Amino acid sequence: MKKYDMTLGDCINIFYPVIIAILFLVIDKFNRFTYKVCGYSNVLESIITFSSIVIGFYTTMYGIIITMKNTNLMKEIRKQNLNGIFKFQLYDSLLTAFIVLVLSIIMQVTKNYDWKFNNVFFDVWFVIIGYFAGEYL
């Protein structure tokens, strides 16, 4: 099996969500967003719905990919030695969707309380949302 050399396109594809997350962080800090922003509850509901759909899609896709192990597509992926980057992107997308879902559910509860760390949780959540969005742009 030959060693896979990452191309510039692979690097851009992997680091693009990180760049978008950093952009979200900058936007958050310059605009001083907090969990008290108007429409926050609606955004949380929409993100919970979207991330649940993404999780369902990826779960279904994993089942389909397992059944495709002997198809030409999967043979070509193995031939090009793309298994590593392919698995990374699949796991990264699914893990990020779960994190977004869990954080959004937690944020739905914490928004009702005036806790000291709500803004910190909001900032972390906002950056993760940026990463999540970067995976799908």
Backbone bond lengths (Angstrom), bond angles and torsions (degrees), N, CA, C in turn:
res aa  C-N    CA-C-N  psi(-1)  N-CA   C-N-CA  omega(-1)  CA-C   N-CA-C  phi
1 M - - - 1.447 - - 1.526 108.59 -
2 K 1.301 116.68 128.81 1.450 119.92 -178.77 1.519 111.89 -80.79
3 K 1.319 115.06 153.73 1.462 121.34 179.07 1.523 109.07 -75.37
4 Y 1.334 115.64 140.25 1.454 121.05 179.97 1.520 108.95 -92.08
5 D 1.324 116.48 125.95 1.456 121.82 175.31 1.520 108.61 -100.33
6 M 1.326 115.09 125.68 1.463 119.29 179.54 1.519 110.18 -69.10
7 T 1.312 114.94 135.78 1.454 120.76 177.67 1.530 108.87 -94.08
8 L 1.313 115.87 171.18 1.461 120.67 176.25 1.525 110.62 -60.49
9 G 1.316 116.63 -38.68 1.466 121.05 178.25 1.525 111.92 -62.46
10 D 1.340 116.57 -39.37 1.465 120.28 177.05 1.521 110.88 -63.07
11 C 1.320 116.13 -44.25 1.471 120.68 179.86 1.528 110.66 -62.31
12 I 1.320 116.56 -44.14 1.470 120.56 178.84 1.527 109.40 -62.68
13 N 1.327 116.50 -43.59 1.455 121.28 -178.93 1.527 112.23 -62.86
14 I 1.317 117.31 -36.93 1.464 121.64 -179.03 1.522 111.33 -78.23
15 F 1.329 117.69 -40.68 1.462 120.63 -174.29 1.533 114.22 -91.37
16 Y 1.305 118.42 -8.53 1.461 121.99 179.20 1.533 111.95 -57.47
17 P 1.340 119.69 -46.62 1.467 118.99 178.12 1.535 112.94 -61.29
18 V 1.322 117.35 -33.69 1.462 120.85 178.39 1.526 109.52 -65.20
19 I 1.311 116.94 -41.60 1.464 121.31 179.37 1.528 110.25 -64.13
20 I 1.338 116.90 -42.30 1.462 120.78 177.97 1.534 110.13 -64.43
21 A 1.333 117.62 -40.11 1.471 121.10 178.02 1.524 111.19 -62.32
22 I 1.325 116.63 -41.48 1.469 120.42 177.04 1.531 110.19 -64.30
23 L 1.318 116.99 -39.72 1.465 120.92 176.20 1.534 110.82 -61.13
24 F 1.327 117.41 -41.77 1.465 121.04 176.14 1.522 110.81 -62.13
25 L 1.329 116.86 -40.17 1.465 120.93 178.54 1.524 110.51 -61.84
26 V 1.322 116.82 -44.37 1.469 121.31 179.24 1.526 110.13 -63.11
27 I 1.332 116.73 -45.13 1.465 120.93 178.46 1.531 110.06 -60.54
28 D 1.313 116.18 -42.95 1.465 121.12 179.76 1.523 111.60 -62.11
29 K 1.302 116.64 -44.19 1.466 120.11 -176.93 1.533 112.08 -72.05
30 F 1.329 117.67 -39.00 1.461 119.68 -179.89 1.527 112.57 -71.82
31 N 1.317 116.62 -32.99 1.465 120.54 -179.22 1.517 113.16 -94.03
32 R 1.314 116.32 -5.73 1.464 122.58 179.19 1.535 112.00 51.27
33 F 1.341 115.26 49.14 1.455 119.71 176.77 1.528 109.60 -65.61
34 T 1.310 115.73 146.81 1.454 121.57 173.41 1.521 108.22 -134.58
35 Y 1.307 114.91 176.61 1.458 119.51 178.61 1.527 112.10 -71.97
36 K 1.318 117.93 -3.49 1.463 121.89 179.78 1.535 112.46 -95.84
37 V 1.327 117.88 8.09 1.456 122.09 179.97 1.536 109.51 -63.21
38 C 1.322 116.40 143.47 1.461 121.42 179.84 1.527 110.77 -60.80
39 G 1.304 116.47 137.22 1.454 121.44 177.90 1.514 114.54 84.22
40 Y 1.316 116.79 4.44 1.469 121.70 -176.69 1.528 111.84 -58.81
41 S 1.317 117.88 -41.84 1.471 121.38 179.76 1.523 111.19 -61.84
42 N 1.325 116.02 -41.59 1.471 119.88 178.98 1.517 111.52 -66.31
43 V 1.321 115.89 -38.67 1.470 119.87 178.13 1.523 109.89 -63.68
44 L 1.331 116.74 -44.05 1.468 120.18 178.68 1.527 111.26 -59.53
45 E 1.317 116.81 -45.02 1.465 120.38 179.33 1.522 111.30 -61.95
46 S 1.325 116.90 -42.86 1.463 120.78 179.80 1.518 111.42 -65.60
47 I 1.310 116.84 -40.95 1.464 120.31 -179.08 1.521 110.62 -68.86
48 I 1.324 117.30 -38.16 1.463 120.18 176.68 1.532 109.95 -62.29
49 T 1.315 116.52 -43.32 1.462 120.23 178.51 1.528 111.06 -63.67
50 F 1.331 116.86 -48.32 1.459 120.29 -177.69 1.524 111.54 -64.39
51 S 1.328 117.47 -45.58 1.467 119.30 -178.91 1.531 110.74 -65.62
52 S 1.322 117.93 -33.16 1.469 120.39 176.09 1.528 110.78 -65.89
53 I 1.311 116.71 -39.90 1.466 120.56 176.56 1.525 110.09 -63.60
54 V 1.326 117.44 -43.60 1.468 121.65 179.09 1.520 110.15 -61.24
55 I 1.328 117.49 -44.20 1.468 121.07 179.25 1.529 110.05 -61.69
56 G 1.325 116.89 -44.20 1.463 120.42 177.33 1.524 112.06 -61.81
57 F 1.329 116.44 -41.81 1.456 120.39 178.57 1.527 111.52 -62.03
58 Y 1.333 116.11 -48.83 1.462 119.02 -179.16 1.517 112.40 -65.17
59 T 1.307 117.67 -37.82 1.463 120.35 178.12 1.524 109.99 -62.02
60 T 1.313 117.21 -43.55 1.462 121.49 177.22 1.524 110.86 -65.38
61 M 1.332 115.40 -42.16 1.464 119.33 -178.78 1.526 111.60 -63.24
62 Y 1.334 117.99 -37.37 1.465 120.56 178.09 1.526 110.36 -60.70
63 G 1.324 116.42 -41.87 1.461 119.74 177.53 1.513 112.41 -62.57
64 I 1.315 116.28 -39.25 1.467 120.35 178.57 1.521 110.61 -68.52
65 I 1.318 117.54 -42.10 1.468 121.19 -179.02 1.522 110.85 -62.81
66 I 1.325 116.60 -38.63 1.470 120.07 179.07 1.517 110.48 -61.07
67 T 1.329 117.33 -38.09 1.471 120.24 -179.82 1.527 111.92 -77.06
68 M 1.340 117.70 -13.12 1.467 121.66 -177.99 1.520 112.94 -94.79
69 K 1.322 119.08 13.68 1.458 120.36 -170.24 1.526 114.17 -60.85
70 N 1.310 118.38 -24.25 1.467 120.44 -179.50 1.524 113.43 -106.31
71 T 1.318 118.09 14.69 1.461 120.53 179.49 1.524 110.23 -83.21
72 N 1.327 115.52 166.16 1.460 120.43 179.66 1.525 112.04 -61.11
73 L 1.335 116.60 -37.18 1.464 120.63 179.97 1.531 110.59 -60.55
74 M 1.320 116.69 -49.73 1.467 119.85 -178.16 1.531 111.17 -68.80
75 K 1.321 116.76 -34.40 1.469 119.06 176.14 1.527 110.54 -64.08
76 E 1.324 116.32 -39.16 1.469 120.80 178.88 1.529 110.70 -68.08
77 I 1.320 117.44 -39.50 1.467 120.67 177.16 1.519 110.10 -61.43
78 R 1.335 117.10 -43.72 1.472 119.94 177.62 1.520 111.10 -67.53
79 K 1.330 116.76 -38.89 1.464 121.08 -179.80 1.530 111.14 -62.97
80 Q 1.314 117.10 -40.49 1.463 121.92 179.15 1.523 111.91 -81.37
81 N 1.335 116.27 -1.10 1.467 122.95 179.75 1.537 111.54 59.30
82 L 1.327 115.75 43.86 1.468 121.83 -179.09 1.521 112.67 -97.80
83 N 1.323 117.65 4.96 1.461 120.36 -176.95 1.521 112.53 -55.12
84 G 1.328 117.76 -43.59 1.456 121.81 -175.87 1.521 112.46 -61.51
85 I 1.321 116.58 -52.14 1.471 120.29 -177.72 1.530 110.52 -69.41
86 F 1.326 116.62 -34.93 1.463 121.61 178.38 1.530 110.02 -63.40
87 K 1.330 116.89 -48.51 1.466 121.31 178.63 1.524 110.99 -64.24
88 F 1.329 116.74 -41.69 1.460 119.65 179.53 1.518 110.94 -57.83
89 Q 1.317 116.64 -48.14 1.463 119.72 -177.54 1.524 112.23 -66.51
90 L 1.324 116.99 -36.81 1.458 119.15 177.72 1.528 111.12 -66.58
91 Y 1.328 116.31 -48.02 1.467 120.06 -179.73 1.526 111.04 -65.90
92 D 1.316 117.05 -40.75 1.458 121.36 -179.60 1.527 110.83 -61.92
93 S 1.309 117.05 -44.45 1.461 121.22 -179.90 1.525 111.43 -64.89
94 L 1.315 116.88 -43.77 1.459 119.98 -179.60 1.522 111.29 -68.04
95 L 1.318 117.61 -43.58 1.459 121.31 179.12 1.531 111.13 -62.87
96 T 1.319 116.84 -43.57 1.464 120.55 178.53 1.523 111.07 -62.55
97 A 1.327 117.49 -40.76 1.464 120.85 178.54 1.533 110.42 -62.43
98 F 1.331 117.35 -41.16 1.467 120.21 177.43 1.524 111.44 -65.16
99 I 1.316 116.97 -42.52 1.469 120.44 179.23 1.527 110.37 -62.60
100 V 1.319 116.44 -44.96 1.463 120.67 178.34 1.523 110.29 -60.67
101 L 1.313 117.05 -43.60 1.466 120.75 -179.69 1.530 110.91 -61.96
102 V 1.324 116.88 -49.62 1.462 120.68 -178.24 1.529 110.95 -64.11
103 L 1.330 117.18 -46.14 1.463 119.60 179.26 1.524 111.87 -62.65
104 S 1.312 117.34 -38.25 1.463 120.79 179.89 1.524 110.92 -66.03
105 I 1.316 116.82 -39.50 1.462 120.05 177.41 1.526 110.09 -65.87
106 I 1.314 116.61 -42.85 1.469 120.51 177.23 1.525 109.97 -61.87
107 M 1.327 117.18 -42.24 1.456 120.72 -179.12 1.529 111.61 -65.52
108 Q 1.335 117.89 -30.17 1.465 119.95 176.66 1.528 111.01 -63.14
109 V 1.306 116.56 -34.16 1.461 120.54 179.18 1.526 110.75 -79.77
110 T 1.326 116.47 -47.11 1.470 119.72 -173.37 1.526 113.28 -70.13
111 K 1.322 117.97 -21.12 1.476 119.34 -179.67 1.522 111.93 -64.70
112 N 1.324 116.09 -20.64 1.461 120.98 -178.71 1.526 113.41 -84.43
113 Y 1.311 116.56 -5.37 1.457 121.34 -178.30 1.519 109.54 -121.85
114 D 1.283 115.82 144.74 1.463 120.32 179.87 1.528 109.17 -93.10
115 W 1.346 115.20 71.46 1.451 121.32 -178.82 1.513 110.33 -88.93
116 K 1.291 114.28 153.96 1.462 122.33 -178.05 1.541 112.36 -62.28
117 F 1.315 116.80 -33.52 1.463 120.78 -173.37 1.525 114.33 -99.70
118 N 1.310 118.20 8.13 1.466 120.61 -179.00 1.529 112.47 -58.01
119 N 1.321 117.19 -42.03 1.471 119.31 179.97 1.521 111.75 -67.67
120 V 1.327 117.27 -33.84 1.474 120.22 176.50 1.524 109.44 -66.16
121 F 1.346 116.63 -46.47 1.465 120.23 177.02 1.527 110.51 -59.59
122 F 1.327 116.11 -40.76 1.465 120.16 178.96 1.531 110.81 -62.26
123 D 1.334 117.28 -44.87 1.466 120.79 -179.24 1.530 111.25 -62.32
124 V 1.320 116.73 -43.40 1.471 120.64 178.10 1.519 109.53 -63.60
125 W 1.313 116.53 -45.68 1.458 121.50 179.18 1.536 110.76 -59.60
126 F 1.324 117.15 -43.74 1.460 121.92 -178.09 1.532 111.32 -63.66
127 V 1.322 117.02 -40.55 1.469 120.90 178.56 1.527 110.33 -67.81
128 I 1.324 117.53 -41.56 1.471 120.84 177.93 1.525 110.11 -64.12
129 I 1.330 116.88 -37.13 1.470 120.27 175.71 1.535 109.38 -61.34
130 G 1.329 117.10 -40.08 1.459 120.53 176.72 1.519 112.04 -60.95
131 Y 1.321 116.44 -43.55 1.467 120.80 177.78 1.526 109.92 -63.14
132 F 1.323 115.36 -45.21 1.466 121.69 178.91 1.527 110.65 -58.98
133 A 1.314 116.76 -46.16 1.469 120.77 178.19 1.526 110.88 -64.05
134 G 1.312 117.39 -38.52 1.456 121.02 178.97 1.515 113.59 -62.23
135 E 1.306 116.58 -28.73 1.475 119.78 178.41 1.527 112.01 -69.90
136 Y 1.331 116.36 -22.42 1.459 119.71 -174.56 1.509 113.74 -112.63
137 L 1.308 117.83 2.79 1.468 120.28 177.71 1.503 110.94 -85.55
